[in-house]
Amino acid sequence: MSTHLIKLEEAGKKYVSHRFSLDLYQNDFFLISGGNGSGKTTLLMLVLGFIYPDSGSITKRKLKIGYVPEKVALPPFVNVLDYLKTYARIKKGTVDMRLVHHFEVPVDKTMYELSKGNQQKVALLCALMGSPNLIVLDEPLSGLDDVTKEKFVHVLTDVYHKGVSIMISTHEPEWFLAVATKHIHL
């Protein structure tokens, strides 16, 4: 039996019409889709503990979480490789240079010089660092071309098959349907 990680019981915020009830277990790949304003990001914020519910309850285990927000904000004048190394030290992990090369991240540039897609790649690499129990991604495919999306889905599938739970909010659920174990459409 899988370990229970997070449970939401009728958890909600006043500004969202939905009340969320869900169980997230170890080795779940949880997909959340829906239109703008449907509550996808709010649900992720509740799961992460960044906001607290106005109603209902949330219980969760202590977890190591890798997270990418909907809008990535990286320090503009920091060198990419220096940033990745610093982030790896903070997360008590290492920079996976195989993935850096796989995603063709230009490590010799500053964040300011990167395209939106390359900044997204840096954020995704950071979310994978430090052996997280749970990876939470809000619109992770934003700014990525189809080739990179395919590469990312493949890497994420490998991470999931190694026992890491994943929760993704996306407008593009078709990229993850084959691997998702649970899917909520809001």
Backbone as CSV, one residue per row, in Angstrom:
resi,resn,N_x,N_y,N_z,CA_x,CA_y,CA_z,C_x,C_y,C_z
1,MET,0.836,-1.186,0.000,0.000,0.000,0.000,0.877,1.245,0.000
2,SER,0.500,2.229,-0.783,1.264,3.474,-0.885,1.086,4.340,0.357
3,THR,2.099,5.127,0.636,2.067,6.047,1.766,1.198,7.257,1.430
4,HIS,0.345,7.620,2.370,-0.528,8.785,2.213,0.296,10.047,2.466
5,LEU,0.340,10.970,1.496,1.147,12.184,1.637,0.306,13.402,2.016
6,ILE,-0.799,13.615,1.321,-1.609,14.823,1.509,-3.081,14.462,1.376
7,LYS,-3.900,15.032,2.260,-5.349,14.844,2.186,-6.033,16.199,2.332
8,LEU,-6.872,16.521,1.378,-7.711,17.720,1.446,-9.153,17.266,1.596
9,GLU,-9.845,17.844,2.579,-11.248,17.529,2.799,-12.065,18.816,2.718
10,GLU,-12.761,18.958,1.590,-13.616,20.129,1.360,-12.857,21.440,1.607
11,ALA,-11.571,21.450,1.282,-10.734,22.639,1.470,-11.066,23.662,0.396
12,GLY,-11.200,24.906,0.799,-11.517,25.928,-0.174,-11.150,27.321,0.283
13,LYS,-11.210,28.217,-0.656,-11.008,29.643,-0.415,-12.290,30.362,-0.820
14,LYS,-12.558,31.473,-0.189,-13.785,32.227,-0.463,-13.880,32.666,-1.923
15,TYR,-12.750,32.935,-2.543,-12.759,33.469,-3.905,-12.799,32.382,-4.991
16,VAL,-12.869,31.112,-4.599,-12.964,30.011,-5.567,-14.244,29.232,-5.282
17,SER,-15.022,28.957,-6.318,-16.305,28.275,-6.119,-16.134,26.796,-5.758
18,HIS,-14.996,26.194,-6.063,-14.758,24.779,-5.784,-14.313,24.559,-4.341
19,ARG,-14.681,23.412,-3.807,-14.124,22.891,-2.564,-13.368,21.639,-2.981
20,PHE,-12.151,21.498,-2.493,-11.283,20.427,-2.953,-11.196,19.293,-1.937
21,SER,-11.482,18.103,-2.415,-11.297,16.884,-1.622,-10.444,15.945,-2.460
22,LEU,-9.284,15.614,-1.954,-8.406,14.707,-2.692,-7.428,14.040,-1.753
23,ASP,-6.946,12.902,-2.207,-5.908,12.160,-1.504,-4.735,12.004,-2.454
24,LEU,-3.563,12.403,-1.998,-2.342,12.242,-2.779,-1.462,11.236,-2.050
25,TYR,-1.113,10.190,-2.770,-0.295,9.124,-2.205,1.086,9.136,-2.847
26,GLN,2.017,8.462,-2.169,3.329,8.251,-2.759,3.131,7.511,-4.071
27,ASN,3.813,7.977,-5.081,3.765,7.387,-6.421,2.493,7.729,-7.187
28,ASP,1.823,8.813,-6.816,0.716,9.343,-7.609,1.258,10.332,-8.622
29,PHE,0.654,10.362,-9.777,0.915,11.397,-10.778,-0.423,12.091,-10.970
30,PHE,-0.576,13.234,-10.306,-1.843,13.940,-10.209,-1.872,15.075,-11.226
31,LEU,-2.827,15.031,-12.121,-2.968,16.029,-13.180,-4.199,16.884,-12.898
32,ILE,-4.020,18.196,-12.951,-5.110,19.145,-12.735,-5.221,20.003,-13.983
33,SER,-6.400,20.020,-14.593,-6.601,20.838,-15.786,-7.886,21.632,-15.638
34,GLY,-8.037,22.623,-16.487,-9.228,23.470,-16.464,-8.903,24.827,-17.021
35,GLY,-9.924,25.623,-17.183,-9.764,26.956,-17.761,-9.174,27.956,-16.783
36,ASN,-8.905,29.146,-17.300,-8.413,30.232,-16.461,-9.441,30.553,-15.390
37,GLY,-8.952,30.761,-14.161,-9.840,31.131,-13.067,-10.606,29.969,-12.456
38,SER,-10.283,28.746,-12.850,-11.027,27.587,-12.339,-10.555,27.123,-10.963
39,GLY,-9.389,27.586,-10.515,-8.888,27.225,-9.191,-7.674,26.316,-9.194
40,LYS,-7.075,26.090,-10.352,-5.917,25.191,-10.438,-4.762,25.671,-9.557
41,THR,-4.373,26.921,-9.713,-3.252,27.455,-8.940,-3.606,27.520,-7.462
42,THR,-4.838,27.875,-7.143,-5.268,27.911,-5.740,-5.120,26.533,-5.107
43,LEU,-5.529,25.492,-5.833,-5.374,24.129,-5.320,-3.902,23.826,-5.040
44,LEU,-3.015,24.184,-5.952,-1.586,23.949,-5.726,-1.077,24.734,-4.513
45,MET,-1.515,25.972,-4.370,-1.083,26.789,-3.239,-1.544,26.182,-1.911
46,LEU,-2.742,25.597,-1.895,-3.236,24.906,-0.698,-2.375,23.681,-0.397
47,VAL,-2.085,22.886,-1.417,-1.259,21.686,-1.248,0.126,22.053,-0.722
48,LEU,0.701,23.115,-1.263,2.045,23.545,-0.863,2.073,24.195,0.522
49,GLY,0.920,24.623,1.015,0.877,25.321,2.298,1.200,26.796,2.182
50,PHE,1.194,27.336,0.966,1.441,28.769,0.769,0.235,29.600,1.177
51,ILE,-0.950,28.997,1.118,-2.178,29.616,1.607,-2.919,28.568,2.432
52,TYR,-3.767,29.036,3.310,-4.546,28.146,4.166,-6.010,28.216,3.751
53,PRO,-6.732,27.110,3.916,-8.130,27.102,3.501,-9.007,27.955,4.414
54,ASP,-10.027,28.574,3.825,-11.039,29.294,4.596,-12.075,28.309,5.134
55,SER,-12.169,27.150,4.469,-13.078,26.096,4.905,-12.418,24.753,4.649
56,GLY,-12.873,23.735,5.354,-12.318,22.402,5.175,-10.972,22.250,5.873
57,SER,-10.273,21.181,5.517,-9.006,20.907,6.187,-7.996,20.272,5.236
58,ILE,-6.736,20.400,5.637,-5.621,19.795,4.907,-4.725,19.112,5.927
59,THR,-4.377,17.865,5.646,-3.384,17.163,6.462,-2.304,16.655,5.526
60,LYS,-1.061,16.746,5.982,0.025,16.250,5.141,1.231,15.869,5.969
61,ARG,2.012,14.992,5.369,3.276,14.575,5.956,4.327,15.652,5.677
62,LYS,5.428,15.591,6.404,6.559,16.457,6.097,7.192,15.937,4.807
63,LEU,7.337,16.798,3.827,7.800,16.394,2.505,8.910,17.297,2.000
64,LYS,9.785,16.731,1.178,10.729,17.529,0.394,10.041,17.773,-0.942
65,ILE,9.845,19.051,-1.264,9.058,19.399,-2.451,9.902,20.167,-3.454
66,GLY,9.816,19.771,-4.716,10.365,20.536,-5.830,9.201,21.295,-6.446
67,TYR,9.366,22.577,-6.699,8.236,23.411,-7.132,8.647,24.375,-8.235
68,VAL,7.763,24.517,-9.227,7.910,25.552,-10.248,6.597,26.322,-10.306
69,PRO,6.630,27.638,-10.032,5.410,28.442,-10.098,4.997,28.705,-11.548
70,GLU,3.793,29.208,-11.698,3.285,29.536,-13.033,4.162,30.583,-13.718
71,LYS,4.592,31.584,-12.957,5.455,32.632,-13.500,6.824,32.516,-12.835
72,VAL,7.780,32.066,-13.598,9.138,31.876,-13.095,9.826,33.235,-12.987
73,ALA,10.448,33.486,-11.841,11.199,34.729,-11.628,12.595,34.365,-11.130
74,LEU,13.562,34.465,-12.007,14.945,34.133,-11.673,15.762,35.418,-11.583
75,PRO,16.816,35.422,-10.769,17.634,36.638,-10.635,18.318,36.965,-11.966
76,PRO,18.032,38.135,-12.526,18.425,38.426,-13.910,19.917,38.428,-14.210
77,PHE,20.747,38.864,-13.299,22.156,39.036,-13.639,23.064,37.972,-13.039
78,VAL,22.480,36.832,-12.718,23.241,35.706,-12.183,23.534,34.730,-13.321
79,ASN,24.746,34.235,-13.359,25.142,33.238,-14.344,24.338,31.953,-14.114
80,VAL,23.891,31.323,-15.189,23.033,30.142,-15.109,23.705,29.005,-14.340
81,LEU,24.939,28.674,-14.679,25.608,27.569,-13.996,25.834,27.883,-12.524
82,ASP,26.220,29.115,-12.218,26.395,29.507,-10.814,25.081,29.364,-10.051
83,TYR,23.990,29.768,-10.674,22.674,29.659,-10.044,22.336,28.192,-9.772
84,LEU,22.531,27.339,-10.772,22.220,25.915,-10.612,23.062,25.295,-9.501
85,LYS,24.354,25.650,-9.442,25.226,25.105,-8.397,24.791,25.578,-7.008
86,THR,24.451,26.857,-6.895,23.990,27.395,-5.613,22.688,26.726,-5.190
87,TYR,21.769,26.582,-6.120,20.491,25.947,-5.834,20.702,24.493,-5.394
88,ALA,21.615,23.815,-6.050,21.920,22.429,-5.687,22.465,22.344,-4.256
89,ARG,23.327,23.286,-3.874,23.848,23.295,-2.501,22.715,23.500,-1.501
90,ILE,21.824,24.434,-1.793,20.688,24.706,-0.899,19.814,23.461,-0.749
91,LYS,19.574,22.762,-1.852,18.714,21.572,-1.837,19.464,20.298,-1.435
92,LYS,20.748,20.461,-1.093,21.596,19.315,-0.728,21.571,18.256,-1.831
93,GLY,21.723,18.739,-3.049,21.745,17.864,-4.210,22.914,18.219,-5.107
94,THR,22.823,17.805,-6.348,23.852,18.108,-7.334,23.192,18.590,-8.620
95,VAL,23.969,19.269,-9.429,23.498,19.683,-10.747,23.661,18.480,-11.667
96,ASP,22.578,18.037,-12.261,22.617,16.913,-13.185,23.010,17.462,-14.564
97,MET,24.311,17.458,-14.828,24.806,18.031,-16.083,24.297,17.260,-17.299
98,ARG,23.969,15.996,-17.110,23.372,15.226,-18.208,22.043,15.874,-18.625
99,LEU,21.230,16.270,-17.641,19.958,16.937,-17.950,20.172,18.344,-18.501
100,VAL,21.161,19.042,-17.973,21.475,20.381,-18.476,21.780,20.302,-19.968
101,HIS,22.596,19.328,-20.367,22.935,19.158,-21.784,21.752,18.624,-22.586
102,HIS,20.984,17.716,-21.985,19.808,17.145,-22.647,18.816,18.243,-23.036
103,PHE,18.637,19.226,-22.141,17.710,20.333,-22.398,18.375,21.524,-23.087
104,GLU,19.668,21.380,-23.374,20.414,22.416,-24.089,20.314,23.782,-23.407
105,VAL,20.550,23.780,-22.104,20.516,25.017,-21.325,21.857,25.730,-21.489
106,PRO,21.836,26.983,-21.925,23.098,27.733,-22.108,23.645,28.220,-20.757
107,VAL,24.501,27.413,-20.158,24.986,27.684,-18.804,25.983,28.834,-18.722
108,ASP,26.482,29.305,-19.850,27.472,30.379,-19.834,26.828,31.763,-19.868
109,LYS,25.502,31.830,-19.920,24.791,33.118,-19.990,24.229,33.494,-18.628
110,THR,23.761,34.748,-18.533,23.029,35.166,-17.337,21.546,34.893,-17.577
111,MET,20.786,34.873,-16.512,19.338,34.631,-16.626,18.686,35.668,-17.540
112,TYR,19.165,36.890,-17.466,18.617,37.980,-18.269,18.726,37.686,-19.767
113,GLU,19.781,36.985,-20.139,20.023,36.679,-21.555,19.203,35.496,-22.068
114,LEU,18.535,34.788,-21.170,17.797,33.591,-21.562,16.403,33.930,-22.086
115,SER,15.947,33.111,-23.018,14.563,33.204,-23.478,13.647,32.701,-22.359
116,LYS,12.350,32.945,-22.500,11.376,32.437,-21.532,11.476,30.918,-21.429
117,GLY,11.613,30.253,-22.563,11.723,28.796,-22.569,12.941,28.293,-21.818
118,ASN,14.088,28.949,-22.006,15.296,28.534,-21.296,15.202,28.832,-19.802
119,GLN,14.550,29.935,-19.433,14.325,30.200,-18.009,13.433,29.120,-17.403
120,GLN,12.442,28.690,-18.160,11.551,27.621,-17.695,12.349,26.327,-17.498
121,LYS,13.265,26.032,-18.407,14.100,24.837,-18.279,14.929,24.891,-16.993
122,VAL,15.499,26.056,-16.686,16.298,26.215,-15.464,15.417,25.936,-14.237
123,ALA,14.219,26.496,-14.231,13.311,26.284,-13.102,12.934,24.808,-12.963
124,LEU,12.695,24.149,-14.073,12.354,22.722,-14.041,13.525,21.885,-13.530
125,LEU,14.743,22.217,-13.953,15.926,21.509,-13.447,16.045,21.669,-11.928
126,CYS,15.757,22.866,-11.439,15.831,23.126,-9.997,14.787,22.304,-9.236
127,ALA,13.598,22.153,-9.806,12.541,21.384,-9.145,12.920,19.916,-8.990
128,LEU,13.753,19.424,-9.883,14.157,18.015,-9.845,15.309,17.757,-8.871
129,MET,15.960,18.809,-8.373,17.134,18.661,-7.506,16.760,18.261,-6.084
130,GLY,17.698,17.611,-5.421,17.581,17.375,-3.986,16.693,16.225,-3.573
131,SER,16.420,15.295,-4.443,15.614,14.106,-4.126,14.274,14.438,-3.482
132,PRO,13.409,15.203,-4.177,12.099,15.536,-3.597,11.188,14.307,-3.510
133,ASN,10.270,14.336,-2.536,9.213,13.317,-2.439,8.073,13.666,-3.380
134,LEU,7.897,14.975,-3.587,6.788,15.496,-4.371,7.303,16.633,-5.245
135,ILE,6.889,16.609,-6.511,7.196,17.711,-7.421,5.864,18.348,-7.808
136,VAL,5.767,19.662,-7.590,4.553,20.419,-7.891,4.891,21.435,-8.971
137,LEU,4.167,21.344,-10.093,4.461,22.198,-11.245,3.198,22.903,-11.715
138,ASP,3.276,24.218,-11.812,2.149,25.024,-12.280,2.473,25.505,-13.692
139,GLU,1.779,24.987,-14.665,1.996,25.293,-16.089,3.461,25.078,-16.486
140,PRO,3.979,23.864,-16.292,5.413,23.627,-16.546,5.826,23.702,-18.009
141,LEU,4.885,23.602,-18.936,5.241,23.597,-20.352,5.252,24.996,-20.967
142,SER,4.951,25.995,-20.163,4.892,27.377,-20.641,6.224,27.817,-21.240
143,GLY,6.189,28.276,-22.466,7.384,28.791,-23.125,8.245,27.731,-23.797
144,LEU,7.858,26.456,-23.687,8.667,25.382,-24.266,8.141,24.992,-25.647
145,ASP,9.062,24.675,-26.564,8.645,24.182,-27.880,8.268,22.705,-27.750
146,ASP,7.648,22.145,-28.770,7.148,20.767,-28.702,8.242,19.728,-28.473
147,VAL,9.420,19.943,-29.058,10.523,18.999,-28.853,10.940,18.985,-27.386
148,THR,11.058,20.156,-26.794,11.453,20.254,-25.390,10.345,19.718,-24.485
149,LYS,9.087,19.977,-24.843,7.972,19.423,-24.063,8.063,17.908,-24.022
150,GLU,8.326,17.309,-25.162,8.440,15.852,-25.239,9.593,15.352,-24.380
151,LYS,10.737,16.034,-24.442,11.889,15.656,-23.619,11.536,15.750,-22.130
152,PHE,10.872,16.848,-21.762,10.529,17.068,-20.361,9.551,16.010,-19.849
153,VAL,8.535,15.701,-20.639,7.563,14.679,-20.233,8.267,13.339,-20.045
154,HIS,9.211,13.026,-20.913,9.967,11.772,-20.790,10.785,11.759,-19.488
155,VAL,11.472,12.854,-19.185,12.275,12.939,-17.957,11.369,12.841,-16.735
156,LEU,10.258,13.557,-16.765,9.326,13.543,-15.642,8.731,12.143,-15.436
157,THR,8.461,11.450,-16.513,7.961,10.073,-16.427,8.992,9.176,-15.763
158,ASP,10.257,9.337,-16.123,11.332,8.563,-15.487,11.409,8.856,-13.992
159,VAL,11.318,10.125,-13.618,11.363,10.521,-12.207,10.178,9.899,-11.462
160,TYR,9.001,9.959,-12.062,7.808,9.367,-11.465,7.988,7.861,-11.246
161,HIS,8.539,7.171,-12.221,8.742,5.728,-12.103,9.800,5.357,-11.061
162,LYS,10.562,6.345,-10.605,11.529,6.114,-9.524,10.896,6.343,-8.154
163,GLY,9.585,6.630,-8.113,8.875,6.743,-6.835,8.551,8.143,-6.368
164,VAL,8.796,9.152,-7.183,8.494,10.527,-6.800,7.057,10.843,-7.206
165,SER,6.286,11.411,-6.270,4.923,11.836,-6.586,4.973,13.151,-7.335
166,ILE,4.015,13.331,-8.238,4.010,14.525,-9.074,2.602,15.097,-9.123
167,MET,2.519,16.424,-9.032,1.251,17.129,-9.166,1.463,18.264,-10.148
168,ILE,0.676,18.256,-11.225,0.825,19.248,-12.285,-0.500,19.930,-12.580
169,SER,-0.457,21.238,-12.668,-1.585,22.026,-13.146,-1.227,22.498,-14.545
170,THR,-2.130,22.271,-15.513,-1.783,22.612,-16.885,-2.997,22.892,-17.754
171,HIS,-2.798,23.716,-18.757,-3.779,23.933,-19.821,-3.557,22.927,-20.951
172,GLU,-2.483,22.138,-20.844,-2.138,21.169,-21.883,-2.081,19.753,-21.300
173,PRO,-3.191,19.232,-20.794,-3.171,17.920,-20.143,-2.806,16.766,-21.078
174,GLU,-3.018,16.964,-22.371,-2.748,15.881,-23.326,-1.312,15.380,-23.253
175,TRP,-0.381,16.232,-22.819,1.023,15.826,-22.716,1.254,14.824,-21.590
176,PHE,0.343,14.792,-20.602,0.566,13.984,-19.404,-0.464,12.868,-19.203
177,LEU,-1.472,12.800,-20.034,-2.560,11.839,-19.824,-2.082,10.388,-19.791
178,ALA,-1.088,10.050,-20.580,-0.622,8.660,-20.646,0.014,8.187,-19.341
179,VAL,0.551,9.103,-18.553,1.252,8.718,-17.322,0.457,9.063,-16.050
180,ALA,-0.503,9.973,-16.149,-1.254,10.418,-14.968,-2.033,9.262,-14.335
181,THR,-1.975,9.182,-13.006,-2.773,8.178,-12.280,-4.095,8.761,-11.811
182,LYS,-4.141,10.087,-11.676,-5.369,10.784,-11.272,-5.467,12.062,-12.072
183,HIS,-6.691,12.438,-12.455,-6.899,13.649,-13.255,-8.154,14.345,-12.757
184,ILE,-7.985,15.601,-12.359,-9.122,16.449,-11.976,-9.257,17.521,-13.036
185,HIS,-10.439,17.658,-13.600,-10.699,18.759,-14.527,-11.620,19.747,-13.793
186,LEU,-11.131,20.965,-13.583,-11.920,21.987,-12.871,-12.672,22.861,-13.860
